[in-house]
């Protein structure tokens, strides 16, 4: 009966000599029963640093019936036959037996459970970092939007000499800062995405020239793409950035290595249990980037996905690359897995949901979507950030519109009930329980003749509610961005 158990069942006598060793013990400890029987348990599976405590504990129990282990459930470390250390759960009972009293231990291998717990803890930590990062980036992005917009308006004034140069320098710095906030939003999984269906292999084929020109002669690139189509719904620009970040990380990890090979491969994975990156069961596209570089030790691996953490020299890395890729995968309901060993290279795997949709079906659906009619004259600007609302009004007024400000969806609805409006320009994040997307849905239903443009620094709702349905301008925006988005509306006529 003991051989039916999935847990190791081990019996020892009062001198710690093994007298029972079932089949599960052979499997878990990589030690066969013939070898184990008759050996001292401490020398067999107990780490050297714990052996003295084991003997002292047995002696104390036999003399005083007192023990911290017997009749308890304990989490401990044990040694396999190959010398590797692993976590176990131990339950011990003392049995009085006619043929000699003995201890019976039930040992459960906790390796897989501990790995899952560590993974869940890492996900929770990164989610917390993402929330903090995203919130800060959103607020900073709003400020940048005001700064950049006003600098642009100032730059249209008749400035000369040093004044003009100062305005341009300030604009350049603000635009660079906006790129940092975009990276932070990608980490927080709040970067706006223009999703479409692609064959992942064809996307990679299209990126081959860019990858090779970026890496040059610094490393050999090997492509191992699956022969079958792998359909995914992604933002092509974000996908390209994710791949380049992984390739550049791989290149940097191999700088001082004699063998420099980057392997890019694809495939399809069927997930049947929720044990891989916390993914729900289903079919997933797999993208892998492997290198022959230095790898990471356990301490570095534990922090590799944290924003701004880097082992590169100052000025050679921001620590945002890998966290951005992680955020990209999570935003698309996928995951990122990192396998690495010091001096043995690194393998980064991205898993994205496989879709049965085709590129043609997506385009057909987009053609059938509601297309608002572009009006002229009055624009309703909805934003609870006073400075941003004023800026947007000034930008539209510079384009010939009469702008009406509103601080919430409720206030905007009141304006619509009282007067005619030709265009609505609304932020997605609004107070009062109705966000910009919900406002747009109400407008489509009640005022189908009014086109709606949404603005955002980030929004997970764009992913949840099909971003392709709405025309969106990303913060921080310039006057030219407003013109471009108005042109998109006109094309929908």
N, C-alpha and C positions, 0 to 999 in steps of 0.2 A: 504493500500500500504506500509506503514512503516514497517509492520510485514514481508514483503518479504525481506527486507534488511538484509544482513549478518552482518552489523555493527550496533552497538547500536545507536539508535536515542533517545536523551533525550531532553525534553523541560522543562525550568524553567521560572518562572516569575521574575519580577525585584527584588523580595525579596529572590531569590534563592530557592524558593519552587518548588518541582517537580510537573509538570502538564502533562508530557508525558513520557512514558516508554515502548518501544516496546519489542517484543519477544526476539530479539537479545540481548537487554540490560539485560533481565532476564537470558539468557544463559551465557553471558560474565561475569556479575557481581554476579551471583548466588543469585539474589534478585528478588522476583516476583513483578509484577506491583502493586498488591494490597497493598503490604507493602511499596513500594517506593513512591507512589503518596501521596502528601501532606507533605513529609519529606523535610528537608533542604538538598540540594545537598551536601554541605560541610560535614555535619555529616554522609552522606550516603556513599560516595565513594572517598572523597578527604583525603589524608593523613593529620594527625593532624598538622604536621609542615607547611603545605601549606594552611591551612584554612584561616588564617588571610590575606594572600596575595590574596586569592580568593575574599573575601569580599571587600578588599580595591580596587581591580581591577574592580569589578562591580560598586562600588560607583564612581570611577574615570571616568569610561566610561559613566555612566548615567549623570554625571555633565559636562564633557568636551568632550565627544565623542572620547576619547583617550584610546587606549588599546593595550597591547602586545599580547593579546590572540584572541580577536574578529577579524574576517576576516583574520586570520592567520592559518597556519598548525603547530601544536606544538607537540613535543614529551614530554610526562609527565608520572608520576606514578599515579596509582589509586589503590583503595582497593576493593577487592571482599567481598562478604557477609561473607566468612569464615575468614576474616581478613588478607588474603595474599595480598602482594604487587605485582603489575605486570605493565609492560610498555604498554602505549597506545599512539595512535596518535589521536589528537583532532582537529577538525575543528568546529569553532563556528560562527554563524551568528546571528545578532540582527534583529528581525522582528517586525515591527509596526502592531498591529492587533486590529480590532474593539473591540474584547473582552478582550483586555489587551496586552500590548507589552510583548515580550518574547525573550529569548535566545534559539536557537536550536543548539544542539551539535551533531556532528557525531563522534562516538568513535570507533576506530578500535583496536582490541587486537593485540599487537605486540610481544607477547610472542614467538611464533614459529619463526617469522622473526629474532628476536634478538638472538635466540638460533642458527639459521643457520648462522647468521653473526659472532657470537662468534666462532662457529666451523670453519668457513672458515678462520677467523683471526688466530685461533690456528694452523690450517694446514699451512698457509702461514708462520707463525713464525717458526714452526718446520722445514719447507722446507728450510728456510734461515739458521737455525742452522745446518741442515743437510749438506747443501752446504759448509758452512764454515768448519764443522767438517771433512767432506770427503776430502776436499782439503788439509787441514793440515795433516790428517792421510796418504794421498797418498804420500805427500812429505817426511813425517817422515818415511814411510815404505820403500821408496827408499833408504834413508840413512841407515836404519836398515839392509836392504838387503846387502849393501856394507860392513857394520860392521860385520855382522854375517858370510858372505862369507869369508872375509879375516881372521876372527878369526878361522874359520874352517881350512883354509889352513895353518895358523900359528900353529894350534894344531896338524897338521900332521908332523910338524918338530920335531926333537929329543930334546924336552924340558924336563927338569927334575926339581924336587923340587918345589920351590916357583914359578918359572916362569910358570910351567905347571898349577899349582893351580890358578894363576892369570888369565891365558887365559881362564880356565874353568869357573871361577867366572864371567868374562866379558861376556862369551858366555851365561851363565845362565841368567844374567841380560838382555841381548839383546833379548833373546827368550821370557822372560816375557814381555818385552816392546812390542814385536810383537803381543802378545795376546791382549794388550790394543788397538793397532791400529786396530786389527781385530774387536774388539768390536765397535770402533768408525766408522768403515766402515759399520758395520751392522746398526748402527743408521742412517748413511747417505744413506742407501739402496744401497750400492755399494759392498757388500760382495759377492764374487763369489759363485754361487750355482750350485750344481749338481742336476738338476731337474729330477724327475721321478713321475709317477702316483701311488698313494697309496690310500687305503681305510683309511680315517682318524681314524675311530674307531679301525681298526687293529693296526695302529701305536700306539694308546693310550694303547691298551691292551698289546702291547709289552713293553710299558714304565711303566706299573703298578709296577713291582718289583722295578725299579729304583726310582720311586716316593716314594713308601712306605719305602724303605731303606734310602732315603734322609731325609724324615720327621720323621721317627721312631715313637716314642710314643708322640711326641710333639703336634700332632693334629690327628683328625679322618679324613680320606679321604673317600669321598663318590663319587662313579662313577655313572653317569646317562647318559649312551651312547645310542644314537639313535639305534633302531633295524634295520634300513635300512643302506645300504652301502652309504658312503659319500666320493665320489672320488675327490681328490685334486691333483694338480701337485705341489710338494714341494721338497725342499732339506730335507731329513730325519734328518740329523744332526742339521740343523738350526731349524727345527720343534721341535726336542727334547730339544734344548737349550731354545727355547721360552717357552715351557711348564714348564721346571724346573725353569726358572726365575720367572714365574708367581706364581708357587707353593711356592718357597722360599720367595717371597714378601708376600704372604698370611700368611705363617708361622710366619714371623717376625712381621706382623701386629697384631698377636694374642698373643704375648708373655705374656702380663699381663692380658689377658681376661679369665674369668672363663669358657666360652664356646669356644672351639677350633674345628671348623669344616671347612674343605675345600671341596667344591663341584665342581667336574669337569664334565661338560655336553657337549653334542654335538647336532646338529640339522641342518636343512636346512632352509634357509630364501629366500623368493622370494622378491626381491627389485623392486618395480614398479615405484618409483619416486626417483630422485636424492637427497634424503634428509637424508640418513643414511650414515654418514661418507664420504659424497661426492662420494659415489659409483654409478656407472652407473647402470641402470636397468639390472636385470639378476638374476641368481640363485647363491646363496652363501652358502658355508659350514660355520657353526658357531661352534666355540669352546669357552666355557665359564669357567672361574675359579672364584668362589665366596668364600668369607671368612666371618667369623663372628667377624672380628677384630675391630680395633678402627675407621676405616674409615678415611676420610680426610675432613678438612674444605675447604672452597672455595679457600682460598689462596694457600693451598698446592695442591689442585686439579688443579689449574691453571698452576702450574709449574711441575707437576708430570712427564711429558714426556720430560722435558729438560735434556740433558746430564749433569751428575755430580751433579744434584740436589738430595739431600737425607735428610731425617729427622732422619736417624739412627745416632747412636753415632760414633765418629771418629774410624775408623778401622773396622766398622761393615757393611760398604756398600760403593759402588763406585758411586751410582747414575746412573749406566749404564744399569741396568736390564730392566726396563720398556721401556726406549727409544730404546733398542735393539729389543724388541718385536714389538714395533711400526714400526721400520725400516723394520723388517722382513715382517710384514703384508703389508706395503706399497710397498715393492719391488716386491711382488707377486700380485700387483694390488688389494689388499684388504684394510682393515682398522682395526683400534683398537678403541673400545669405552670403556670409563671408567665411571662407575656409582658408586658414593660413597657419603655417608653422615656421618658426624662426629658421632662417637659412634654407627654407624649402619652397619658397614661392607663395603666391596668393591666388585664390580662385574666388571671383565675385560672380554670383549667379542672381539674375533678375528673373522673377516669375510674374508674368502678366496674364490676366484672364484671356483665354482663347475665345474668339467670337465666331459664330456661324454666319454672321453677316458678310456680305460682299461689298466691295467698294461701289459697285453699280447700284445696289439697293440703297446705300446711304445717300448717294447723289440724287436718286429718284425721290427719296423721302424729303430731302432738302428742297427740291424743286416744288414739292407739293405744300410746303409750309406757308403759313400766312405771311404775306409781304405787305408791310405798311406803306401808305402813300405819303410821299414827302410833301409837306405843306410849305408855307412861307409866312413870315411875319412875327408870330408870337411863340416863344419857347418857354416852357415851364421847367425851371431848374429846381430839382429836389435834392437837398443835401443838408444834414443836420450840422455839419461843420461850417460855421459862419464864414470863415475866411475862404474856404473852398467854394462855397455857394456864391460869394461875391466875385471870386475869380472867374468861375464858369459863366456868370452873367456878363461880366466884362468881355470875355472872349466871344460869346455869342453876339453881344452888342457890336463888337468890332467887325462882325460879319454881316451886320445889317438887321439883326433880329431885335425885337423888343423882348427883354427877359423879365420873367416874373419869378421871384424866389419863393421856395417853400421848404420848411424844415422837417417835414414828415409826410408820410403817405396820406395821413388823415387830412393834413392841411392842403396837400395837393388835390385830393378828391373834392375838397371844398371849393378850390379855385375852378376846377373843371365843371362844377355844378353852376357856377355863376357866369362864366365867360368862355368864349371860344379860344381854343389853343391849337396851334399848328404842329407843335413838336414837344415831346417830353424828354428831358435829359435828367436821369435819376441815378443817384448812388444806390448800390445794392444794400449796403448796411445802413438801415434806417431805424430810428427808435419808434416806440409805440405799438409794437406787435405785428406790423406789416412791413416786410422788407421790399426792396426795389423790384425783385422778381415777382412777388405777389401783386405789387402795384401794377406792373406791366401786364400781368394776366387779367387784372380787373379792367384795365384800359382796353385791351384787345376785345374783351367781352362787351363792354359798355360803349366804347368810343373807337370802333374799328378803323375809323378814318385817320386816327392820330398815330403817327409812328413814334416808337419808343426807343431811345438809346440808353443803355445802362453803362455806368462807370464803376470800376472796382480796382482796388489794390490787390485784393484776393477774394475768393469766395469758394468754399467747398460746395455751395449750393449750385454753382455752375456745373460741377461734375454730376451732382445728384439729379439735376433737372434738365440735362441735355443743353449744353452751352451753345450748340449750333442753332438753337431756336431764336436766340437774341443777338442783336448787334451790340457789341461791347467795346468800349474804349478803356484802355488800361491806364491807371494812375502810375506815376505823374504824367499828365498829358500836356501837349503843346497845342498851339493854335492849328498847326498843320495836321495834328491828329484829329482834331474836331472836323476840319475840312475833309479829311479822308473818310471819316465815318459818315459824314453827311453825304458824301459821294456814294458810299455803299448803299445808303438808304435810297438814293435816287436811282441806283441800278436795279433796285427791287421793284420799280414801277412796272 
